[in-house]
């Protein structure tokens, strides 16, 4: 009996030891001791609204760490990472980007596979590899200003966006360059990967009929949208729109039953200056506490089923009766993204100048 009990205790100890070293979600004490010597963590992100809602709780939890935070355009940060790597320099410890950006970093050899916390691997839409994990979505839907367009007169479906009555009232952003790819996937027929023809025909007709004003980005145009200068945003960032709505803007989301978007993911690059602090930050952001802070700071729908029950964006989309899902990572190849972005820019009358800057034709 004593021998059996000792064997059982020994077996339990071995299992616990294996769990403690198998994932950055465990062995917290070792990470903490290492992070204390590092003193800081450098985080690069593309678009994190109200970052202090994530950073301050993290720094309170780990007062020996300071978060150095840079929010910029994905292309700018990726170009800098690649150039620094050529010179043997590595600045960021943690990066967050959209689905279309990861292949470029992977091709440049700047990522390595990680062991991720077990609960994260159970979330939907995760890649089979370990280079990054997907935590949130960026969706696309039309929105309208209620002071300029009454709810009864507002569009109710994708088909309604084609109406010529929106001429002089609508706006479209060049920053939605991957939209053709997204909707080509959403509207694909059985056996197809992408239905380019349907997506081009639809968005071509919308743009031809409405002659939208063309803008760049989503944040600044949404300020004008809220002020009434743009009554109808033909294809808005739902995350930005929800933040404007929470701030009191007279904007409403058109509750089209089904839409699509891309995913946002997080990764620790291959070479980082503060590896322990990096893992602590990632573990926090992907924890239920950290992810809920992130979700509500950005008004972004998240993938953790438990956090989604509390996250404002997930709940609001559910209340509107909107079904959504992100496009799979494998459609975001460099070739397909380039085809989508090129068509979108050309259709909106945008071309690149000699120095690569976008200009209107």
N, C-alpha and C positions, 0 to 999 in steps of 0.2 A: 504493500500500500504506500509506504514511504517512498519507494523507488518510483512508483507511478506519479506521485505528487510532485516529486522533484523534476521528473521528465516533463510534466505539464508546465511547471513554472518556467523551466528552461526554454521550452518551445515558445511560450508567450513572450519571453524576453527577446528571443531572436526575431520574432515577427515585429515587435515594437521597434527594435533597433533598425530593421530593414526599412520600416516606414519612415523613421526619423531622418534617414539619409537619402531617401528615394526621390524627393521633390523639393523645390525651393519653397513650397508651402509648409515645410516642416523644418526642424532643426533651427528654430527661430533664435535660440540663445547664441548659437555659433554665428549667425548672421549679425546679431546685435553687437557682439563683441568685435567683430571685424568692422562693422559700420562705424563704431565709436572712434576707431583709428582713422577712418576716412573723412568723417566730418561733414560731408555734403553729398548730394546726389543731383546730377544734371539731367533735366527732363526737357526733351524737345517734342512739341506737339503742333499739329495743324488744327487750330480752332478748338480751344477749350474756354468756353464762356465762364466767367466767375471762377477762375482757377483757385482762388483762396478757399472756396468751399471744399476743395479736395486737399490743398496744400496745408492749410492751417490745422485741420484735424490730424494730418500725418505728422506734422512737426510737433504737435502737442503730445502725440503718442510716442514719438522718438525725438525728444528735445535736444539730443546731441547731434542731430542732422539739420542742415539747412538745404532747402530745395532751391536750386538755381533753374529758372524756368524760362523757356523761349518758345513763343507762339508765333509762327510765321507760315508762309506759303509752303506747301509740301515740296514743290520743285526747288525752292530756294534752299531748304534744309537738306534735301537729298543731294543736291549739287555740292553743297558745302561738305557733307559727309564724305563724298567721293573724292573731292579735292584734298581734304585733310588726310584721308587714308593714304593717298599717293605720297604725301609728305611724311607719313609715319605718325600722324597726330590723330587722336580720337577724343572728341569732346563729349558727346552725349552718353549717358548711362542707360537711359530709357527713351524710346521713341514711340510715338503713336501716329499712325497714318491710315489713309483709306485703302480699300482693297486694290485699287489700281496702282498704288505706289510700291507695294511689296516686291513684285517681280524685278523691278529695277535694282533694289537693294540686294536682293538675292543674287542676281546676275553679277553685281559688282563684288560679291564675296564678303559683304559686310555683316551678314547674319550667321548665327549658328543655332543648331537645335538645342532647345532647353527642356528640362523636366519641369512640367507645370503642375500646380496644385490639382489634386485628383478631382475636386468638385468642378473645376473649370473645364476639364476634359469631357465632362458630361453635358455641357451646354450644347444646344443645337448649333449647326452651321460651322463647327470647328474643322480646320484642315487636318488631314491625316498625319502631317509632319509636325515637328515641334519648333519651327522657326518663329512663329508668332501665334497669338491667340486673339480671337475676335470677341469683343465685349459689347459693342453697340452698333446701331444702324443709323444711316442718314437717308431719309426717305424723300420722295418727290411727289408733291401734290399741288394743285392750284389753290390760290387763296385770293380773297377779295376784301376790299375796304367797305364795310357796311354803311359808311356815310356817303359813299359814292355809288354803290350798287346795293339795292335792296335784296334781302335774302330770297324773296319770291322771284326776282329777276336774275339772280346769280346762276352760273352754270351748275348743273347737277350731275354731269357725266363727262367722260372724255370727249364724246361726240359734240357736246355743247361748246367746247372750246373753239370749234371751227367757225362759229357764227361771226359773220362780218360786222355785227354790231359792236364787237370789241375793238374795232379800229380806233386808234386815238386814245384808247383806254388801257391798253395792255403793255406789259413789259416782259422781257425774257433775258435771262443772264447767260453770258458766254461761259460762265463757270460750271454750267451743267453739261459740259462737253461729252461726258460719258453717258448722257441720257439716251442717245440713240442706241447704244449698246444695251443699256438696261431694259429699255422697252422692246427692243428686238428680242431679248430673252423672254420677257414677260409675255409677249404675244406670239411666241414661237408655236408652230404646228407640231403635231406628233412626229417624232423622228428628227426634228430640226434642232440645231444648236442655237442659231440666231436667225430671226426672221427680219433681215435687213429691209426687204421690200416693203413690208407692212409698216415698219417703224418710219422709214423714209417717206412713204406716201402719207402717213398720218401727220407727222410733224411738219412735213413740207406744206401740207394743206393748211395746217393751223397757222404757220408763219406767213404764208402767202395771203391768207384771208384777213388776218388781224394786223399785219404790218406792225409788230410790236416795237416799242422803243428798246434798244439793246443796251444792256448794262453789264458791268463786271462784278462778280462777287454776289453775296446775298445779304450781308449785314447792313452795309450802307444803303443799298436799294430798299431794304425793308423799312428803314427809317422814313424814306420818301413814300413808300407804300402806306405806312401808318398815317402819314400826314395827308394822304389823299392824292398825291401827285400821280401815283400809279394805281388806278382803281382795281385792276386785275393783274395778278402775278400768275402768268400762264403755267409756270412750273417752278414752284418755290421749294426751298429747303424747309421741310416740315419742322426740323429742330429749331431753326432761326425763327420761323413763324410762331411756334409755341412760346418761345421766350418773349417775343413781342406781345403776344396775347396775355401772358402772365403779367407783363408790365403795364397792361391796361390799354394796349392799342386796339382800335376798332377793326380788327382783322378777324376773318373767319376762314377756316379750312373747308374747302369743298369736300364733302364726305363721300368721295367716290369709293365704291365698295372694295376695289382691289388696286394696290399699287406696289411699287418695288423701290429698292434703294441699294446702296452699297454698304459694306461693313466697315467699321473702324476697329483696328487691331492694335495690339501693344507688343513690343519686343525689347529684348536686351541685345544690343549689337554684339558682334563677335569679340571685339576688343573694347573694354570700357575702363575708365580710370577708377571707378568706385564700385566694384562688383558686388560687394555685400550690401551696400546701400541701395544699389539697383534692384536687387532681389527683394529687399524690404519694401521698396516703393511699389513694385509690381504686385507683391503679395497683398499689400494694403489696397491698392486700386481694384484688385480682383476679388477682394473679400466682400462680403455682403454689406458691411458698413461703408467701405470705400466706394463700391460700385453704386450704391444708392446715392451717396454724396455726388458722385460724378454724374449720374443720370439726371438728378434734379438740378445740378448746376448748369448742365448743357441742354436740358429738356430733350434728351435723346432716349429713344427706346433701347432697352438693354436685353441681353440674351439669357441671363440667369433667371430661370422660371420663378424662383422665390423673390428675387429683387423686383421682377416685373410686376408682381402683385402690388407693390408699394410705389414704384416709380411713376411720377406724374405723367410722362409722355406715354408710357404703355397704357396707363389707365384712361387717358384722354382719347387715344386712338380707338380703344375698345369701346368707349362711350359713343364715339361717332360711328361705330359699326364698320370701321375700316380694317380690311384684311391686308396684311403686308408681309413681305419676306424679302431678304436680301438676295441679290444675284450671287451665284457661286463664284468662289475665287478663280476657278479655272477658266472663266471667260475673260478675265482681265489680262490677256496677253498683250505684249507691247504692240503687236500688229493690229489686234482688234480695237484696242483703246485709241490708237492713232487714227484708224479709219473713222471711228465715231467722232473724235474731237475735230478732225479735219472737216467732215461733212457738216457738223454743227456750226463751226466757225464760218465756213463758206456760206451756209444757208442764212446765217444772221448777218452776212456782209462784213465779216471780219477777216482780215488777212494779216500775215506777219511781215513787218518791215525788215530792212536789212539787218538790224541788230536783234531781230527776234521779238520785237515788241508788237503787240496787237494794235492794229489800226482799223478804222472803219473805211470801207470802200465808198 
